[in-house]
Amino acid sequence: MDVTDPKRPKFLAHIPGEGKIPGAGGETGGASMVRACSGAELPHADKNKFYMLRSFGNTAHEMWDVTDPAKPVRLNVIVSGLDDTHKSWWECDTGIAYLVSGAPNWRTKRMAQIYDLSDPAHPVFIRNFGLPGQQPGARGQTPGGLHGPISTGPKGNRVYFAYDNSRDGILEIVDREKLLNGPKEPTEENLRYPMIARVDLPVDVGAHTAFPLLHVPMTEFAKQRDGKVKDFIALVGETVANECQESRQMVRFFDITNETKPVGVSTWTVPEESGNFCEAGGRFGAHASNESMTPVYYNRILFISFFNAGVRALDVRNPFNPKEIAYYIPAITDKTDQRCVGRGAEQHCKVAIQTNNVEVDDRGYIYAVDRANTGMVILSLTGPARQVADFSKAER
């Protein structure tokens, strides 16, 4: 899509996905996640090109040349023969990519395969990584699968991993340098080596997205000797059952100023009674946050996809007390799918929007896509909420 003029987006090209696999269910088929980097930023790429990393259904990761977005060209298949894929991370300044994969012989369908994609035409495998107990040959209970990593690159030297999206969540903070350059064999000892901290959450708390909010100036503590600046993680769980048939997943903020001892400091959710969302159909609860760290919004506003409650904008300047400052709930269309509860004679279905993912660009526009076939909306902040952002740093 060409969104140069966000009021008049233009269709450019469609890259087919894997296609549905009969009987597989879930998120098979399609190509659910992409990352893009400019060759001008990647260390060993063609400086005149643009590249896109994408999952191919549940079985592979691919690299595409999207320099001419109307005529994308596949460069290579980075890895194939996988059991699953999900939301990967790609560092454009280094080329290091953290691919969410289901590697053969691992005990989980989602772990991390780390590649050097600094030259997108020639991928270089670095290592496989996951939680102890997920590796081949391990015994005992297997921790839940990886949903997505977020890296701060060599400057921040941290990678934040979120495991098990809807229950028994695990937050892991990892030393990036040790992860990339430490011992690679996936033994329990080697998997623990780069770990700085691990938080095992209760059965009713999932970990879908772990978004770092680092070097947050704390106005409340400006007169204190200590604590004027703090580090946090916004941890978002994913609701998976329709019509509130499980514990609601929410947004939880952890103070990680002392990295080895993360502590939860606040929780946020959309009030159900504000829209009678349990009766509105489909899922009601959190799913994910935006992951762009554009200075327009970073440490100021975090956008959350909340399924049938749409897109929610949180003022996160004080993560001890996050506040909602704006929201947008898309209308259903003639293409919106129904969502069902129960089986057989007891089954009932409702047509409901399901805002699935939200992202922002460096101009400050907000993009939200729907998993119930409602499509994509492009949004802009208005009113007092816009004053919380810093549009002086927006690209023109």
N, C-alpha and C positions, 0 to 999 in steps of 0.2 A: 504494500500500500504506500502511495505517495501522500504524506501528510504535511507537506510543505505549507499548504493552506489547510489547517485542521478543520475548517468549516466545510471544505470540499475535498474530502479524501478521494484518491483515485486508485482504482484497482490496476495493478501492474502485471502480476504473474502469480500463478499457483504452482507450488512444488508438491506433487502428490506424496502422500505418506505411505506407510506400509500396507494399509488396508486392514479391515477387520479380519481377525482369525476366528472362524466359527467355533463357538463353544468356549472361547477363552475368557470372554467377559472383561470386566474391569476397564482399564484404559488402553487396551490393545488397539493397534492400528494408529493411523495419524502420525503426527510429529509434534508432540505437545510442547516442547521447550526449545528455545533458540537463544544464542548469544552472538553478538556481532562485534568485530574489531576492525579498525582501520589499519591497513598495511603501513601507513606512515608512523604508527605507534608501535606495532609489533617489531621486535628487534631484527628479524631476519626475513621479513616478508617483502613482497613487491610493494614499494612505497606508493604506488599509484592505484592500488587495488583495495577493495573492501571484502571482508570474509565473514561467513556465517557458520557457526557451529550449531548443529541440531541433532536431536535424537530422531531415529527412524523407527517409529513404533516402539516396541519393547525389545528390539533385537540388535540395534546398532547405533553408532554415532557417526555422523558424516561431516565433511567439510565442503562448503560451497563458496564459489567465487560469485559475489553479488555486486561487483563493481558496476555493472549495468543491471539494476534491480528488475528491469523488465525482461532480462534474459539471463537468469541465474544458471551457473554451470557447476556441476558437482566435480570437485577436485579429487576426492578420495573417500573411502570408508576407513575411518580411524580404527574402529574395532567392531566386530560383528559376532554373531553366535551367542548373544547375551540372553539372560532370562528376563531382564527388565531394564528400564531406564527411568530417569526422571530429570529433575532440574539441576543441570550442571552449572559450573562457574568457570569463567575464562578471564584471566588477568591480561588485559590488553598491553600493559607496559612491559610484561615479561614473556607472555605467551604461555605461561603455565596454566593448564586446565585441569579441573577436578571434575571428572565425569562420573555421574551417578549410574552405576551399572549393576547387573546381576552376572558376575563373572562365573564361569564354570567352576564347580567344585566348592565354591563358597557356600556357607550355610544360610545365607540371606540373599534375597533377590535384589537388594539394594545396598551397595557399598561404594567405595570410591576407587576409581582407576585414574591415576595421575599421569598426565602426558605433557611433554614440552611441545607446544604448538606455535612456537615463535616463528617457525617457517611452516605455515599451514599446509604447504604442498608436501612436507616430509615430517609426519608425526613421529615423535620419539617417546616410547614408553618409559616411565620412571618407576612406578611401583603400584601395587594394590594396597588399599588401606581400609580398615574398618575397626569396629570395637572388638576387644578380646571376646572370644566365643563365637564370632562370626566366621573365622578363618577356616580353611580346609583342615579336617582332622580334629577339630575341637570337639569337646564333649559338654554335656549339660545343656542348660537353657540357652537359646540363641537370642541375643538382644534384637530389638526391632530394627528394621531397615532404615538406611539413610534416606532422608527426604531432600536434603540440599545443603551444600556448604556455601559459606561466604568468606572470602579471603580479603585481608587488608593489604596484601602484597608484601614486598620486601621492606617497605617503610614501617608498616605496622607489625610485620612478622607474626601475624596470627591468622588462623583459620577457625571459623566457628561452624561446628557440625550440629545438625538437628536430626535426631533419630526417633522413629516411631511417631507418626504424625498425629494419631488420635487417642492413644492410651499408652501408659507406661513410658512416657517420653524420656529422652536422654539428651542433655546438652553437654557438648564436649568442646573445650577450648584447647587448641593445639598450637604448639610452636612450629611455625611454618618452616624455618630453616632446618630444624631437626626432622621434620616430616619429609622434606625433599632430599636431605643429604645424610640422614641417619641410616641405620641398617634396614634393608628392604625386605628380607625374608619375613613372611607374615606369621611369626611366632607370637605368642602372648606377650613376651617380654618386649619384642620390637614394636608391637602395636601400642604398648603403654609408653614407650620411650618419649615420643613427642608430646604426650598429654600434659597439660598444665592443670586442668581441672575437669571434673566430670560431675554433673548433677543428675541423679536418678530421681525422676518425678513420680508422683503417685499414679495409681492405675487410671484415674480420671483426667489426667493431664497429658496431652500430646505435645510433640515438638515438631512442627512443620518448617518454620522459618526462624532462624536466629540472626536477627539484624543488630549489628553493633552501633551503639550511640556513644562515641568516644570523645573525651575532652569536652564534656558538657559544662559550661559555666553555670554555677549554681547561685542564682541571685539571692535566694533565701539565706545562703551561708556566706554572703560577701563580706560580712563583718567578723566571721569566725577566723581563728588562726589557721585552722586546717579545714579541708573539705570544700574549698572554693570551686574546685574542678573535679568532676567525677566521670567514671566510665560505666556504661550500662549495656545490657542486651535486652532488646524487645523480642520476647519469645512468643510465637504465635502457634497455637494448635489448630488442627483441622477437624471440624465437625463432619461426620460422615453419614449419620442416620437422618432420615427425613422426619419432619414434624416432631422434633424434640424427643426422639425415642432413645436418647442416651444422655450422658453428661455433656453440657455445653462446653465447647472449646472457646478460649478467650485469649486476650493479649496479656502477658505477664512480663513485668519488668524486673530485671535482676541487676543489682549493683555489683559490678565486677572490678571496682577500683582496686580491691585486693583480689587479684585474679584467682589465687588458689582457694579462696573462700567466697564464692558467689552467694549472694543473699537476695531473696525475693523482697521487693519493696512495694509493689503495687500490682493491681489487677484491673483490667478494664473490659467491659462488655457493653453491647447495645442493650438497653432495657427492653425486655420482651413486650411489656405492656404498651410501649411507645408505638407499636404497630401490630399488635396481636400476631406476632411472627410465628408462633408455634402452630397457629391455625391457617397461616397464609399459604402453606404448601412448600414442599422441598426442604432443603436444609436451612436451619437457622443457627448461626454461630460463626466463629472466625474461620478463615482459611489461610490467608497469607498477608504479608505486607509488601509494599514496594521494596525494591532492592537497589535502586539507583541511589548514589550518594551525591547527587547534584547539590551544589551549595545553595541553590534556591530554597531547598527544603531541609537539608541535612541538619539534624539536631534541633529542628524547628517543628516540622509537620511530618507525621508518618501516616500513610494511607493504608487502610485495611480493607481487604475484600471480605464481606460478611454474608455471602450467599444471598438469601432472600431479603436481607436488610441493605443490600447494595454496597456502595463505597462509603467508608467513613473516614473522616480526616481528624487526626488527633494532634493537639498541641502537646509536644513532648519536650518543651523547654525545661520542664521540671518533671522528670520521670517518676518522682515520688507521688505526683498528683497529675496524671495525664487527663486532658479534658477534650471532649469532642467539640469541634468548632464548625464542622460542616458535614453534610452527607448528601448523597444522591442515590436514589433508587430508580433504576430504569423501568420503563413501562414494558409490559409484555407485548409481543408482536404476534402476527399470525403464524410465525415459525417457532415460537417458544414451546418447548416440550412440556409434557405433564410429568409429574413426579408422584410416585405411588407408595403407599404403606399397606402392609398386610398381604395376604395371599387368598386366592380363590374367591369364595363368596364374601369374605371379610375385607377384600382389597378395595381401597378407594384411592382416587387419583385427583390431583389438582395441577393446574397450569401455574407455574411460578418461575419468576426470574431467579437465576443462581449466579450472582457475580462471583467469578472464580479467581481471577488474577487481576492485579492492578499494578501499573508501572507509570513512572513519570519520565519526561525528557528534560534536557538542559534548558529548554525554553520555559518550562514550568507547566506544560500540558500534562494531563492525566489521562491514561488509557485504561479502560476496564473491559474485560471480555467475560462472556457468560458461558457456563457449561450446559445450559439448557437450550442452546441454539438460538438465543436472543441476539447474538452478534456482539459487536464492539461499540462502545461509546467513547467519545473524546470530550474531556471536560476541562474547564478552567475555573480556578477559585475566584469568587466574587465577595463583595461586602467586607466586613471586619476580618474574616478569615484570611483574606489576601494580605492583610497587613502583618500577619505573623510570619509569612514567608519573606525572603530577601530577593526581590526581583531585580535589584541592582546587579546581581550576579547571573542573570539569565542571559543565555545566548540569543543573539538577534537573528 
